């Protein structure tokens, strides 16, 4: 197993290496320039379009707000808590600056994905609206490129069971059980020769029941649940962070200064921190930023293609809000709490770092992190189920949907009870491979995005 994990780690490093980073950033910069910065100037209009919605006025399965919440359900997750902490622990506070830069250009990438997702969507056998990279590759680039759409669908369908299912179920179990002293429970189980993983299995079965009740109802129920659960948990988590920052308001300007300064100079070793270079801060910031907001990976347009809208440009502007909310708001709040607390200097990493920082700043703050991890991972289970299902339908047809949903639910208890190191590596590799066909399609179809945007601009869009 160690040999397998070593090999997978090397493959993972190659997939998520400099080539993919350059492609993701390069395309984001190209789209930002080609769109003349509208991803920044249209932000107020995008929020206005989000709240206004189009329910009952346009074809689609869920409201634009529900489509964004469904997309956010899969992006707002462990990356906002564990990913940010990991980036700071390794790359220093400067990594946060490069997360911001990645998000700014990533908004243009997510905008293009949303535009193409709606523009090239089609109707399924049951009348539902289907879209995403596999559809805009096939319908936008033609039959010669159809293999690339199938490749994306295959990578995404398989990656979903890892990064969107078993790994998330494992994260929920770890978040909850690591917050309690379970020594008495462990001793109780061992005294009776019962498997020590029974509590995790019980949690996995409960989680499978809850998730199954949602996803078996299809995209409408997923959208309804996401529209309630995602904003509630995001507000609670952000509220806890804001309380900490307000209580330490005098340290916040210095935290921003540290983030910006260290982005260009690296961070000198101090306390338990081993120090970082400019390149390390850049690498970790970009990688964690992309992992968190998924701009360019091709997942979000699958959800946005189901939105009730006649306007691809308007939905694209709503899609880009996902990056803004995920990285520029939630990730930034996590980062500021960590930097203000000073815990990043103690050599702590991952969830432990975020937990320690919140615990220092707020009485019971560790529960904000624990609950955030558990709920965010659960919403990711729901959101990614839809992505995997749409890819499965694209490859195997409509009759494969229900077996896929059942298999999805059955995998959750397994994820909650077993070690995920190998599965995580495989899922990360597949997740990275999703990006290549999507990025190629976005580059080739960028003239369509620019044309639709120019036409909308003449009509004072999005509106």
N, C-alpha and C positions, 0 to 999 in steps of 0.2 A: 504493500500500500504506500509506503514511503517513496518508493521508486516511481510509482504512478503519480503521486502528488508532486514530486519534483519535476517530472516530465510535463505535467499539466501546468505547473507554475511557469515553466519556461515558455510553453505555448501561449499562456495567458499574457506573459510579458511581451511576446512578439505581436500578438493581436492588438493589445492596448499600448503598443509602443509609439515611437515618434511619428510613424507614418499616419496612424489613425488620428493622433493629436493634431498633426499639421492639416490633415484633410478637414477635420471638424472645425478647427479655428479658421483655416483658410477659406472654407466655404462660407462660414459665418461672416467673415470680413467682406468677402465678395458680395454676398447678398445684402449686407448692411449698406455698402457703398451703392450697389445697384438700385436699392430701394430708396436711396437718398435720405437715409436716417429716419424714415417714417415710423420705424418701430419705437422711436423715442417720442417724436412729436405727436403721434396718434394715441399715446397712452390714455389721455383723458377721454377721447372718443371711444376707445376700446372698452373702458370701464362703463361708460354710458350705454354702449351697445349690450354689454353683459347684463346689466340690470334691467334694461328695457325688454330684452328677449324677443322671441318671435312665435310664441306658442299659439297655435291655431291659425297662423297667418302664412305658414310655409310648410313644405313637405319636410318630413324628418321624423325621428322616433323619440327624441328627447329634446328638452329646451337647450339653448346655447349655454345657459348657466350649468345645467346638469352635465353637459358634455365636458365643460371645463373641470367640474368637480370630479367627474369620472377619470379624466386625465390626471388631475392632481392626486387622486387617490392612489395612483401607482407611483407618483414621483415624490410626493411629500411622505417621507418615511425615514428609514434608518440613515439614509445619506445626510439628512438635515441634522441628525444628532450624533451618530457615530462617525459619519464621513467627515463632517466639519472638524470634529475633535481629532480625528486621525490626521487630517491635513495639517492642523496646527501643531500637533505633537511631533510630526516628522519634518514639516517644512517651515515651521514657525508661523507667527501671525501674518507674515507677508503672503502666505499661501491664500489668505482670504481675499486680498486685493486681486489676485489672478482668478479667483472664483468669480469676483465681480466682473472682470473683463470678459471672462468666458460667458457669463450670463448676458452681458450687453450684446455681444455678437450672436449669442445663441437665441436671443429673441427673434432675430431675423430668420434664423434657420427654422424655428418653431412656427413662425408666421408663414413661411413658404410651405411647410408641411401641412398646415391647416388649410391654406388656399387650395393646394393640389388635392388634399383629401376630399374636400367638398366638390371641387370642379370635376373630378374624374370618378366620383362615386357612382354606384349603380344599384339597382333593386335586386334583392334576393328572391328566392322562390316564394317566400312567405310575405313579400312586400317590404321587408326591412331594408334600410339603406346601408350599403356596405362600401367601405372605402379603406384607404391606407396605402402604404407604399406598394403593396402587391397589385393594387388596382390602378394607381396612377402610373406604375411602370407598364402594365399591360395595355391600358387604355390611352396612355399618353405617348409612350415610346413605340408601341406596335408589337406585333408578334415576334419580331426578331429579338426583342429584349424580354420576352415572356419568361424565359428561364431564370432571369434575375429576380423577377417577382416571386417565382416559386421558391427560389433560394432564400429570399427574405422570409417568406411565410414559414418555411421549414425551420430556419434558425430561431425565429420568434416563437413558434409553437413549442419547440423543445426547451428553449431558454425559459419559457414561462413556468414550466414545472419546477425549475430550479429557483431562479431569482424571484419569481412571483408567487411561488407556492411553498415548497418544502423549506426553503431558507427563511421565509417570512414566518411560517409556523414555528420554526425553531427559535426565531428571534422573540416571538411572543412568549414562548415557554421560558427562555433564558431570562428575559426581562422581568417576568413575574417571580419565578422561583429564586432568582439571585437576590431579590429584594427581601426575602424572608429567611429566617433561620430554620432550615428544614432538617436539622440534625435529629430532632426527636422523631420526625416522620420517617426519616431514613432508617433509624434504629428500629422503629415499629415494624417496618416492612422486612428488615433483615431478620428480626426475631421470628418471623413467621415464614421465612424462606420465600417471600414474595418478591417479584422483580422490583428493583428500585426505581424503574422507569414508569411504574403504574400511574403516579400522579401526572406525569407528562402526557401519558396516553389519555387519561381522563380529560385533561385540558384540550388535547388535540381533538378528541371526539366532540367536546362541547364546541370548539371552534369550527369544526367541520359542519356541525349542525347549523350554527349561525350563518356561516358563509353559504352553505347549501341552500338555506331558506331564501337567501338573496339572489344568488346567481341562477337558480333554477327558474326564477321568474323572468329572466332575460334582461335586455338592456334597459327597459323601462324601470324595472325594480332596482337595478344597479344604479341608474341615474338618480332615482328618488332617494335611496339610502345614502349615496355619496354626497348629494346636495345637502343633506342634514348632518351627516357625521363628520365630513372633512372640514367644513367651516367651524363647527363647534370645537373640534379637537385643536385645530390650528389656532383659534382664538384663545383657548385655554392655555396652550403652550406659549404662544406669543405674549399673552397677558402676564404669565409668570416671569418671562424674561424681561418684560418692560418694567415690572415692579422692582426687579433686582437692579436694573439700570437706572431707574429713577432714584432709588435709594443710594446709588453710588454715582450720581450724575457728575460729580466733580472729576471722576476718573474716566468718563466716557471720551472726552476730547483727546486725552492722552492715548487711549486705546486706538482711536482712529489714526492718530499720528504714528503709532507703532506699526499698525497694519500697513500703511502706505510707505513708510520709511523702510521697513524690513523687506518689502516687496522688491526693492532695488539694491539692497545692501546685504541681504541675508540676516540671520540672527546669531549673535554671539552666544556661546555656551554660558548658561547661568543656572545655578541650582541643579536640578536633575535633568535639565534640558541639555542635549548634546551639541546644539548648534546646527545651523543650516546655511546653505549657500543660496545664491540667487536662483540657480537652475533648479535646485531641489524645491524651493518655494513655488517656482513657476510650474514645475511638473506636477506637484501634489495639488496645487490650486486648480489647474486645468482639469486633471483627471477626476478629482472629487466634485468639481463643478458640473462636469458632464454626467457623472454617475448620478448626481442628485437631480438635475432637471431634465435629463434624457434628451436634450435638444440634439437632433441629428440621428438619433437611434431609430426613429420611425414608429415608435409606439403610439404617441399621442394622436396623430391624425386618424388612427383607427376609431378613436372615440369621437373626435370632432366631425367625422364624416356622417355620424348619426344625428347631428344637430338639426333642429327645425330652422332652416334658413334657405333663402334663395341666393344669398350673396356669399360667394367664396372668400372675398376680400374681408368682409365683416367678420366671418368666422375665423379667418386667419389672424385678425387683430385680437380676437378673444383668445385664440390659442397661445399667442405670445405672452399673454398675461400669466400663463402657467410658469414660465421661467422667472418672470418678475416676482411673483408671489413666493415661489419655491426658494430661489437663491438670494435675490436682492432683499427679501424681507425675512423669511424664516431662518435661512442659513446665517444671515448677518446677525440676527438677534442671538443665535446660539454662539457665534464667534465672539461677539462683544461680551457676553456673560463670561465666557472662558478667559478672555484676555483680561478683563477687569478683575476677575477673581485671583489671577496669578497662579492658578493651579497648573497651567500648562508648563510651568517651570519645574514642576515636581517629578517629571518623568512618567506621568500617568498618560494613558492612551485610550482611545475609543469611548465606549459608553461610560466607562469608569471616570473618565475625565469630565465629560458633560455632567454626570451625576454629582461628582464632587464640587464642580463649579456652582451648580444650582443649589446644592445643599449649603454651601457657604453663604450665598447671597440671599437665601429665602428659607425660612423655617418650613421644613417639609418639602423643600425644593427637589429632593431626590425623587419624590413621588410624581412630580411634574414630568421628569424625564422617563421614569418607569412607565407611567400611564401613557405618555406620548409614544414611546417605543411600541408598546403593546397595541394601541389603537392604530397608529400609523401603519404598522405591519399588517394589521387586520384589513385595513382599507386597501393596502397593496394587494393582498390576496384576492380581494373583490375586483379591483381594477384590472389586474393582469389576467384574471380568468376570462374577461371579455376579449382582451387582445389575443390570447392563445386560441380562444374559440373561433374568432373570425379568421385567423390564419388556418386553423384546422378545416373550417368550412371551405376556404379558398382551395385547399389542396384535395380534400376528400369529399366535398359536397355537403348538402344540407343535412342528410341523414346521419352525419357523423357528430352533429352538435350535441345531442343528448348523451351519447356515450362519453364524449369528451367532458361534459359537465360532471357526470357521475365519477369518472376517473379523477377529475380535479378534486372533488370532495374527498375521495378515498385516500388521496396522497397526503392530505393535511395531517392526519394523526401520525403517519410515518415520519413526516418532517419534524413533528414535535418531539419525537422520541429518540432519533438517531443523530449521530455526529454528522455535520454537514460540510466538513472541509473539502472532500472530493467533489461533492455535488456543487458546492459554491464555486469551485474552480471551473468546472465544466460549464455551469450556467454563465459565469462571467465571460468565458471564451465565446459562447454562442451569442451572448448579448452584444459583444464587440463585433462579431461577424455580421449581425443584423445591420450595422451601420454602413458597411461598404456598399451594398446595392442601393440602399436608401440615399446615400450621399451622391453616388453617381447619377441617380435619377434626378435628384434635386438640382444638380449642376446642369444636366441636359435639358431639364424642363424650366430652368430659371427664366428664359425669355417669356414663357407663358405667365409666370408669376409677375414679372415686370409689366407685361402688357395689361393684365387684369388690374394691377394696381394703378397704372396710369389712367385707365378708363374710369376707375372708381374715384380717383383724385379729381378728375374733371367734374364729377357729380358731387363733389364735396363729401366723399365717403371717408371712413365708414359711418353710415347713418341709417 
